[in-house]
Amino acid sequence: MTPEEFRSAGHQLIDWIADYRTDLDRGPVLATTEPGQVSQAFPSIPPTEVRTMSEVIADVERSVVPGLTQVQHPMHFGWFPSNASLASVLGDMASSGLGGLGISWESCPALTEVEEVVCDWMRQLTGLSEHWSGTIQDTASTACLVALLSARERATGHSQSAGGLAAVDHPPVVYTTDQAHSSVRKAALLAGYGADNLRSVPVDPDTYAMDPAALQRAIEADLADNRQPAAVVVSIGTTGVTAFDPLADIVAVAAEHAVWVHVDAAMAGTAMLLPECRHLWTGVEQADSLTWNPHKWMGTILDTSLYYVRDVEHLVRVMSTNPSYLRSDSDGEVTQYRDWGLPLGRRFRALKLWFHLELDGIEAIRERIRRDLENARWLAEQIEAAPEWRVLAPVRLQTICVRHVPRLAGAELAGEELDRHTLAWVGSINRSGAAYLTPSILDGRWMVRVSIGVEGTERSHVEELWSIMRSAAAGDVVGSR
Amino acid sequence: MTPEEFRSAGHQLIDWIADYRTDLDRGPVLATTEPGQVSQAFPSIPPTEVRTMSEVIADVERSVVPGLTQVQHPMHFGWFPSNASLASVLGDMASSGLGGLGISWESCPALTEVEEVVCDWMRQLTGLSEHWSGTIQDTASTACLVALLSARERATGHSQSAGGLAAVDHPPVVYTTDQAHSSVRKAALLAGYGADNLRSVPVDPDTYAMDPAALQRAIEADLADNRQPAAVVVSIGTTGVTAFDPLADIVAVAAEHAVWVHVDAAMAGTAMLLPECRHLWTGVEQADSLTWNPHKWMGTILDTSLYYVRDVEHLVRVMSTNPSYLRSDSDGEVTQYRDWGLPLGRRFRALKLWFHLELDGIEAIRERIRRDLENARWLAEQIEAAPEWRVLAPVRLQTICVRHVPRLAGAELAGEELDRHTLAWVGSINRSGAAYLTPSILDGRWMVRVSIGVEGTERSHVEELWSIMRSAAAGDVVGSR
């Protein structure tokens, strides 16, 4: 495709995207396709004919769009917000259009240096000290793996440069809670620790936050058992109920035993753009590594996960390679981001963050975050005031965990009957397309997470949701969208 | 940013990208900025004012573009081609514009199913049997890590679900050659094998391909030493000289000892789009995993790395997580790509491949690959026929490894003097901006890799390069671009 063909097709696509985003809220939130329906719309053998942009766009409309769950829809309250702000989409377009390649500083100096600049801007915007150095990773899952690999190597005296993990005398151990994101367990297993060396530290039964005294006891027990406490993964905003592990207490325990502290603030990091929220991660300056995802609530399009460390030298020692074909005269005086993570080649991701900050502006982003916090407080108040409705955990940010517990024949619904009721009302909302909420398990029973924070979600949408929730729980048919 | 603001800014950016790509070949190939020059053009504190698209584009032109090494430039012959075809750029734009989120099938059925479709198309287009199932990873480095984790778990009876690698009795071992990509060593170390359990199998001194008899001996020695041969990483086109390890012989050796075979065809996979090249990976059907990068020579923009396995069940067992908040009614009947790799969240990468295939067409892509193969043959012939020039390894695809070895006072330049001469002439070309070539080390001495395959590189550019190389080696000043 020539640049002139691209110009013409590109204008067409821009118009289509603008129209699509304009009309997004007219359709259902949840994808309407059955398993296999999208793939069956495609030929089973690869295309041989060249097609026009108009034909491909028509195919996207016909075959792809019905198969999209609309996470940009203002009535999407599922999982966590995954905003793809249009300002950051432009940054992503610029990245693709430039076609740069990040495999070394030399292969694209601007790619490296703009990433350094915006990571440092984001550090300042979240109130972190200048002791932190940052990079962009694809996701918090990958960042957690990098953290646990770094912790493994520190705890085992760099076993990777000798006999590997099979040769260590004291198996390294990872600590977290059963509220931590599934990626923590995955990272620990992939890093070779083994399930037997992954400790689920008890949580406070009301707040679902890690109990630091229990952490201390677990570490001491492992030391007595000839194991090497290596890392504690602290959730700053858990996925289930947005619980905040007590970081200040945890870093104190960890420091006693030189245990690596990784802070997983994937979702809640966005809140740290607001000075009034930063008390939620007090103690962060004593951690070793930290990740949060602008591609969630803040809205810099996926994949934009920030990963900060205090000891860059250690990170590079664990991650580095230096083959001759990647050497350059500038080695030593420049940053080689390939040595800060897993992949060698990287996209020019920093442009997404840069464009987002320049075109939307940090103050508008902050106002939106505050709007969402207020909307969550409002909804939590409505739920708490309503008979038969329960808010199940402290609402610290924008996620509210709820159950509707009706009284039948004088007794509250419980056990499996309550589970069936919960799944019935949330299922009826989700299937209607009018809104989307995530069913999740808390204390062994289903509950419903209402996660507020889509860029387009205003108070009116939250009011509409609350009305839909009450109708659905009462067994009324939810009007479809 | 509203959709209407996006429409206006998007049209501006499309025009800018089209102009940029049109004029790309007028500027220098190598970035012209000194270390720190790009970052110093940015304010050290984050912006507080909102700016317009015109202002941001002006900044990109002023501060970013001079810091780009132009890997899309037709005179770029460095590393490996990293084509960012404009057809695939449109696919990437569509992905960003749609703003879908891949964390489960349900979160975006189309994202999962289109990925299944295009991975299967690419399987067919490279002549692989239907025993392979594919997914898109960011890079071949990550794919290699996934492969070595899978191999580790097979060799250790799924140690991750018990005591981890520290509890195994027989340390698992990885085999490759010193010609393998640096990411193989990195992946083995990160997967916990340890440097002591990474074997560099000797290569044939003329072809730089793995010696299968030496592999057999290495495996037997490790077995005798109570170690567990776990994986062999086979390079189908090495980074240095594009050597092809003899895959058919290697899979036979590996099968005897149930050793995992991972095929790293990052660069050369593109050649398998041509039936006449597929003899280069004879034996591939007996391998366990396979990766290649459409984001290199084929030109589907980074990050598009295909990863195929034959045993999906094993992959999922090693990689899976299944927390309640990600469960859906469709589990079991749909593909959950989060269990096929490291990150949980994924972009809609399949659109890049789909748009590329539809808008450019596979036959045009194949013609371009054949053009590059012919250009490489032509250049290799010129070099071989020229006095004092040497082609250092068989030219199997599009990369030519060369030295200029002048005679001074009747004797050929050698040793460190030859190194200085090599680095001097390649350095003068690279600094001039007229072309870019990668200096690399072979058999302990510097050589120069000429890697042909940028989308815009025609025979005339290769002729120009050859003229520049001769001038530079003769000590003439290379005209700058």
Contacts between the chains, C-beta under 8 A, distances in Angstrom:
chain1	res1	chain2	res2	distance
A	1	B	85	6.6
A	1	B	86	4.3
A	1	B	87	4.6
A	1	B	90	8.0
A	1	B	359	6.0
A	1	B	360	6.0
A	2	B	86	7.6
A	3	B	18	4.5
A	3	B	19	7.5
A	3	B	21	4.2
A	3	B	22	4.4
A	3	B	86	6.9
A	4	B	18	6.8
A	4	B	22	7.7
A	5	B	86	7.3
A	6	B	14	7.7
A	6	B	17	7.2
A	6	B	18	5.5
A	6	B	21	6.9
A	6	B	86	4.0
A	6	B	89	7.1
A	6	B	90	7.1
A	7	B	14	6.2
A	7	B	15	6.5
A	7	B	18	3.8
A	9	B	90	5.8
A	9	B	359	7.3
A	10	B	14	3.7
A	10	B	17	7.1
A	10	B	18	6.9
A	10	B	90	6.5
A	10	B	93	7.3
A	11	B	11	5.9
A	11	B	14	5.7
A	13	B	90	5.8
A	13	B	93	5.8
A	13	B	94	6.4
A	13	B	97	7.4
A	14	B	6	7.7
A	14	B	7	6.2
A	14	B	10	3.7
A	14	B	11	5.6
A	14	B	14	5.9
A	14	B	93	7.9
A	15	B	7	6.5
A	16	B	97	7.8
A	17	B	3	8.0
A	17	B	6	7.2
A	17	B	10	7.1
A	17	B	93	7.3
A	17	B	94	7.3
A	17	B	97	3.4
A	17	B	98	7.8
A	18	B	3	4.5
A	18	B	4	6.8
A	18	B	6	5.5
A	18	B	7	3.8
A	18	B	10	6.9
A	19	B	3	7.5
A	20	B	97	6.7
A	20	B	98	7.2
A	21	B	3	4.2
A	21	B	6	6.9
A	21	B	97	7.3
A	21	B	99	8.0
A	22	B	3	4.4
A	22	B	4	7.7
A	30	B	106	7.9
A	31	B	106	7.4
A	31	B	108	7.1
A	31	B	109	4.8
A	31	B	110	7.1
A	33	B	109	5.2
A	33	B	110	7.3
A	35	B	105	7.2
A	35	B	109	7.3
A	35	B	330	5.3
A	35	B	333	5.1
A	35	B	334	4.7
A	36	B	113	7.2
A	36	B	334	8.0
A	37	B	109	7.6
A	37	B	113	7.9
A	38	B	109	5.7
A	38	B	110	4.7
A	38	B	113	3.9
A	38	B	114	6.5
A	39	B	113	4.0
A	39	B	114	7.4
A	39	B	116	5.6
A	39	B	117	5.2
A	42	B	114	7.3
A	42	B	117	4.5
A	44	B	120	7.5
A	45	B	121	7.4
A	45	B	124	6.4
A	46	B	121	3.7
A	46	B	122	7.7
A	46	B	124	5.7
A	46	B	125	5.5
A	46	B	357	6.5
A	46	B	362	6.4
A	47	B	121	7.8
A	47	B	357	5.9
A	47	B	358	5.9
A	47	B	361	7.6
A	47	B	362	7.4
A	48	B	361	7.4
A	48	B	362	6.4
A	48	B	363	6.9
A	49	B	361	6.9
A	50	B	358	7.4
A	50	B	359	6.9
A	50	B	360	7.0
A	50	B	361	3.8
A	50	B	364	7.2
A	51	B	358	4.8
A	51	B	359	6.8
A	52	B	359	8.0
A	53	B	90	7.2
A	53	B	359	6.8
A	55	B	358	7.7
A	56	B	354	7.9
A	56	B	355	6.3
A	56	B	358	5.2
A	56	B	359	6.5
A	60	B	94	6.5
A	63	B	110	7.5
A	64	B	98	7.6
A	64	B	110	4.6
A	64	B	114	6.6
A	65	B	98	7.9
A	65	B	110	7.6
A	66	B	110	7.7
A	67	B	108	7.3
A	67	B	109	4.3
A	67	B	110	3.0
A	67	B	111	7.9
A	67	B	113	6.6
A	68	B	98	6.3
A	68	B	100	5.3
A	68	B	108	5.8
A	68	B	109	7.7
A	68	B	110	5.5
A	68	B	111	7.7
A	69	B	100	7.6
A	69	B	101	7.6
A	69	B	106	6.7
A	69	B	107	5.5
A	69	B	108	5.5
A	69	B	109	7.4
A	71	B	99	6.8
A	71	B	100	7.0
A	71	B	101	4.7
A	71	B	107	7.2
A	71	B	108	7.9
A	72	B	99	4.6
A	78	B	107	7.9
A	79	B	101	7.6
A	79	B	103	6.6
A	79	B	107	7.0
A	79	B	325	7.1
A	82	B	99	7.7
A	82	B	101	4.3
A	82	B	345	7.6
A	83	B	99	7.8
A	84	B	96	6.7
A	84	B	99	3.2
A	85	B	1	6.6
A	86	B	1	4.3
A	86	B	2	7.6
A	86	B	3	6.8
A	86	B	5	7.4
A	86	B	6	4.0
A	87	B	1	4.6
A	89	B	6	7.1
A	89	B	93	7.9
A	89	B	96	4.5
A	89	B	97	5.9
A	89	B	99	7.4
A	90	B	1	8.0
A	90	B	6	7.1
A	90	B	9	5.8
A	90	B	10	6.6
A	90	B	13	5.8
A	90	B	53	7.2
A	92	B	92	7.3
A	92	B	93	7.8
A	92	B	96	4.4
A	93	B	10	7.3
A	93	B	13	5.8
A	93	B	14	7.9
A	93	B	17	7.3
A	93	B	89	7.9
A	93	B	92	7.8
A	93	B	93	5.3
A	93	B	96	6.7
A	94	B	13	6.4
A	94	B	17	7.3
A	94	B	60	6.5
A	96	B	84	6.6
A	96	B	89	4.5
A	96	B	92	4.4
A	96	B	93	6.7
A	96	B	301	5.6
A	97	B	13	7.4
A	97	B	16	7.8
A	97	B	17	3.4
A	97	B	20	6.7
A	97	B	21	7.3
A	97	B	89	5.9
A	98	B	17	7.7
A	98	B	20	7.2
A	98	B	64	7.6
A	98	B	65	7.9
A	98	B	68	6.3
A	99	B	21	8.0
A	99	B	71	6.7
A	99	B	72	4.6
A	99	B	82	7.7
A	99	B	83	7.9
A	99	B	84	3.2
A	99	B	89	7.5
A	99	B	301	6.8
A	100	B	68	5.3
A	100	B	69	7.6
A	100	B	71	6.9
A	101	B	69	7.6
A	101	B	71	4.7
A	101	B	79	7.7
A	101	B	82	4.3
A	101	B	302	6.6
A	103	B	79	6.6
A	105	B	35	7.3
A	106	B	30	7.9
A	106	B	31	7.5
A	106	B	69	6.7
A	107	B	69	5.4
A	107	B	71	7.2
A	107	B	78	7.9
A	107	B	79	7.0
A	108	B	31	7.0
A	108	B	67	7.3
A	108	B	68	5.7
A	108	B	69	5.5
A	108	B	71	7.9
A	109	B	31	4.8
A	109	B	33	5.2
A	109	B	35	7.3
A	109	B	37	7.6
A	109	B	38	5.7
A	109	B	67	4.3
A	109	B	68	7.7
A	109	B	69	7.4
A	110	B	31	7.1
A	110	B	33	7.3
A	110	B	38	4.7
A	110	B	63	7.5
A	110	B	64	4.6
A	110	B	65	7.6
A	110	B	66	7.7
A	110	B	67	3.0
A	110	B	68	5.5
A	111	B	67	7.9
A	111	B	68	7.7
A	113	B	36	7.2
A	113	B	37	7.9
A	113	B	38	3.9
A	113	B	39	4.0
A	113	B	67	6.6
A	114	B	38	6.5
A	114	B	39	7.4
A	114	B	42	7.3
A	114	B	64	6.6
A	116	B	39	5.6
A	117	B	39	5.2
A	117	B	42	4.5
A	120	B	44	7.6
A	121	B	45	7.4
A	121	B	46	3.7
A	121	B	47	7.8
A	122	B	46	7.7
A	124	B	45	6.4
A	124	B	46	5.7
A	125	B	46	5.4
A	138	B	138	6.3
A	138	B	343	5.2
A	138	B	345	7.7
A	139	B	343	4.0
A	139	B	344	6.0
A	139	B	345	4.8
A	141	B	342	6.4
A	141	B	343	4.8
A	141	B	344	4.7
A	141	B	345	7.5
A	142	B	342	5.5
A	142	B	343	5.2
A	145	B	342	6.3
A	149	B	190	5.6
A	152	B	192	7.5
A	159	B	192	7.7
A	159	B	194	6.0
A	160	B	189	4.1
A	160	B	190	7.1
A	160	B	192	7.0
A	160	B	194	5.8
A	160	B	195	6.6
A	161	B	189	7.3
A	161	B	194	7.6
A	161	B	195	5.1
A	162	B	194	5.9
A	162	B	195	6.4
A	162	B	196	5.8
A	163	B	171	6.8
A	163	B	194	4.7
A	163	B	196	4.7
A	163	B	197	7.1
A	164	B	165	6.9
A	164	B	171	6.4
A	164	B	189	7.9
A	164	B	192	5.3
A	164	B	193	4.8
A	164	B	194	2.2
A	164	B	195	7.6
A	164	B	196	6.8
A	164	B	197	5.5
A	165	B	164	6.8
A	165	B	165	3.8
A	165	B	166	5.3
A	165	B	192	4.0
A	165	B	194	7.0
A	166	B	165	5.2
A	166	B	166	6.7
A	166	B	168	5.2
A	166	B	171	3.8
A	166	B	172	7.3
A	166	B	192	7.6
A	166	B	193	7.9
A	166	B	194	6.9
A	166	B	197	7.5
A	167	B	171	6.8
A	167	B	194	6.4
A	167	B	196	7.4
A	168	B	166	5.3
A	171	B	163	6.8
A	171	B	164	6.3
A	171	B	166	3.8
A	171	B	167	6.8
A	172	B	166	7.3
A	181	B	323	7.8
A	182	B	321	3.8
A	182	B	322	7.6
A	182	B	323	4.2
A	182	B	326	7.1
A	182	B	344	7.5
A	183	B	321	7.0
A	183	B	344	5.6
A	185	B	321	6.6
A	186	B	319	7.3
A	186	B	321	5.0
A	189	B	160	4.1
A	189	B	161	7.3
A	189	B	164	7.9
A	190	B	149	5.6
A	190	B	160	7.1
A	190	B	191	8.0
A	190	B	318	7.8
A	190	B	319	7.8
A	190	B	342	7.3
A	191	B	190	8.0
A	191	B	192	6.9
A	192	B	152	7.5
A	192	B	159	7.7
A	192	B	160	7.0
A	192	B	164	5.3
A	192	B	165	4.0
A	192	B	166	7.6
A	192	B	191	7.0
A	192	B	192	3.6
A	193	B	164	4.8
A	193	B	166	7.9
A	194	B	159	6.0
A	194	B	160	5.8
A	194	B	161	7.6
A	194	B	162	5.8
A	194	B	163	4.7
A	194	B	164	2.2
A	194	B	165	7.0
A	194	B	166	6.9
A	194	B	167	6.4
A	195	B	160	6.7
A	195	B	161	5.2
A	195	B	162	6.4
A	195	B	164	7.6
A	196	B	162	5.7
A	196	B	163	4.7
A	196	B	164	6.8
A	196	B	167	7.4
A	197	B	163	7.1
A	197	B	164	5.5
A	197	B	166	7.5
A	239	B	323	7.6
A	239	B	325	6.0
A	240	B	325	6.6
A	295	B	345	7.5
A	301	B	96	5.6
A	301	B	99	6.7
A	302	B	101	6.6
A	302	B	345	5.8
A	302	B	346	7.9
A	302	B	347	5.5
A	303	B	343	7.6
A	303	B	345	6.8
A	303	B	346	7.9
A	303	B	347	5.9
A	318	B	190	7.8
A	319	B	186	7.3
A	319	B	190	7.8
A	321	B	182	3.8
A	321	B	183	7.0
A	321	B	185	6.6
A	321	B	186	5.0
A	322	B	182	7.6
A	323	B	181	7.8
A	323	B	182	4.1
A	323	B	239	7.7
A	324	B	439	7.8
A	324	B	440	5.2
A	324	B	441	3.8
A	324	B	446	8.0
A	325	B	79	7.0
A	325	B	239	6.1
A	325	B	240	6.6
A	325	B	438	5.6
A	325	B	439	7.9
A	325	B	440	4.1
A	325	B	441	7.8
A	325	B	449	7.0
A	326	B	182	7.1
A	330	B	35	5.3
A	333	B	35	5.1
A	334	B	35	4.7
A	334	B	36	8.0
A	342	B	141	6.4
A	342	B	142	5.5
A	342	B	145	6.3
A	342	B	190	7.3
A	342	B	342	7.3
A	343	B	138	5.2
A	343	B	139	4.0
A	343	B	141	4.8
A	343	B	142	5.2
A	343	B	303	7.5
A	344	B	139	6.0
A	344	B	141	4.7
A	344	B	182	7.5
A	344	B	183	5.6
A	345	B	82	7.6
A	345	B	138	7.8
A	345	B	139	4.9
A	345	B	141	7.5
A	345	B	295	7.4
A	345	B	302	5.8
A	345	B	303	6.8
A	346	B	302	7.9
A	346	B	303	7.9
A	347	B	302	5.5
A	347	B	303	5.9
A	354	B	56	7.9
A	355	B	56	6.3
A	357	B	46	6.5
A	357	B	47	5.9
A	358	B	47	5.9
A	358	B	50	7.3
A	358	B	51	4.8
A	358	B	55	7.7
A	358	B	56	5.1
A	359	B	1	6.0
A	359	B	9	7.3
A	359	B	50	6.9
A	359	B	51	6.8
A	359	B	52	8.0
A	359	B	53	6.8
A	359	B	56	6.5
A	360	B	1	6.0
A	360	B	50	7.0
A	361	B	47	7.6
A	361	B	48	7.3
A	361	B	49	6.9
A	361	B	50	3.8
A	362	B	46	6.4
A	362	B	47	7.4
A	362	B	48	6.4
A	363	B	48	6.8
A	364	B	50	7.2
A	438	B	325	5.6
A	439	B	324	7.7
A	439	B	325	7.9
A	440	B	324	5.2
A	440	B	325	4.1
A	441	B	324	3.8
A	441	B	325	7.8
A	446	B	324	7.9
A	449	B	325	7.0
